[in-house]
Amino acid sequence: MTSTNRQVLRFDPATLSAADACALAEKALTGTGPALVPDGPAVSSVHSVTSTVALLLPTSGSTGTPKLVELSAGALLASATATTSYLGGAGDWLLALPLTHIAGWQVVIRAVSTGASLHMLPADRPFTADAFTETVRRRPPRYLSLVPTQLKRLLQQRDSTAALAQCDAVLIGGAAVDSRLTQRAQRAGIRVVRTYGMTETCGGCVYDGVPLPGTHLSVEQATSRVWLSGPMLARGYLGDPERTAATFVTRDGQRWVRTGDAGHIGPDGALHIDGRLDNVIVTGAEKVHPGAVERVLRPHLGHVAVVGLPDEQWGQRVVALVTGRPRQSDIEDGTAAVRAQLGPAAVPKQVLMVDELPVTALGKPDRVATARMAAPHTRNPKKDLGASVACR
């Protein structure tokens, strides 16, 4: 290892204990040990990185081929420090997320950087409400991070709901959150903190729509693209200088990450994410953001995913998939709300009922799999996944 490079340790996330994760993180952050990367085919040829890199992590891969992001110790610690400040001080953490993603590692780093304890659910077993409840009873944490699917599952049982309420704060991120879900949690006495960020920002850097200390936020007027800046930005993408230059841009002497998300600042002054710019549906020459449609539909239909599918007349048609069997009146109210708030082009031409919606490993909507699931049924509306409702 030279003065400008450091070795890389490939680890198996399923075999790490809490103590192992903390020890590896501390050495990676202080430079006394190797940089870390979750093992897999994509990293088999990675043996060393620039000395400032402490952690290599793949992006979520929800919209394309995952990329390895280079995260420095300084950026990771800046993110952890800002979170600790926002939450009101240090405290023990419970790890309930995989160490293949930044959300899981930030739980570890927040504990390590403050000298707090880290507890974890078994990484080699599926997430269950019973396992969560038992872990919290034995070692009550002050904080934890979850994805919306986990929160929903925990709120379905009385004991796990009570266990959640023991925590000072529950961070929710990784995917859009149904407002009814957060309201249900709040009624149970649970402090829910909605987080927004990505691997390129060392995880969440906007909490409850407000940038964390040190984070700067900008929304491009012409495209609604969200830009983020601050000490928590990644160094770049391993071995891909062109993509790095296109994503991390210096403007007026300040380095920014050009996200792929569309958003807007609401009347409350908070950032609201409308969806991915590369998921935009073009229907009848009108652009529709699936995330914006989902946000309007959720209060009426619950868990919902919106995709664009080929259509001979419109180019693409807007299709919504919902879990369960919503009432006709709820569907009509939801589509009326979309028409009123987003315009007629955004109204789903069809609503499909499904038992479950495809998600990625981190709980984000898998739009490619969702579109594949819906395609045969939109070509032949009479042959449906469940009931099908055509909306004009």
URFENSUL-V101686 format. One record per helix or strand. SS is the DSSP state (A for helix, B for strand). FROM is the first residue (numbers start at 1). TO is the last residue. If there is no record, write none. Layout:
BEGIN
ss=SS from=FROM to=TO
ss=SS from=FROM to=TO
END
This chain:
BEGIN
ss=B from=5 to=11
ss=A from=13 to=15
ss=A from=18 to=30
ss=B from=35 to=38
ss=A from=41 to=43
ss=B from=48 to=50
ss=B from=53 to=58
ss=B from=68 to=72
ss=A from=73 to=87
ss=B from=93 to=95
ss=A from=102 to=114
ss=B from=118 to=120
ss=A from=129 to=138
ss=B from=143 to=146
ss=A from=148 to=154
ss=A from=158 to=165
ss=B from=169 to=172
ss=A from=179 to=187
ss=B from=192 to=198
ss=A from=199 to=201
ss=B from=203 to=207
ss=B from=210 to=211
ss=B from=216 to=219
ss=B from=225 to=229
ss=B from=236 to=237
ss=A from=241 to=247
ss=B from=248 to=251
ss=B from=254 to=265
ss=B from=271 to=276
ss=A from=277 to=279
ss=B from=281 to=283
ss=B from=286 to=288
ss=A from=290 to=301
ss=B from=304 to=311
ss=B from=315 to=323
ss=A from=328 to=342
ss=A from=344 to=346
ss=B from=350 to=354
ss=B from=359 to=359
ss=B from=365 to=365
ss=A from=367 to=379
ss=B from=388 to=390
END
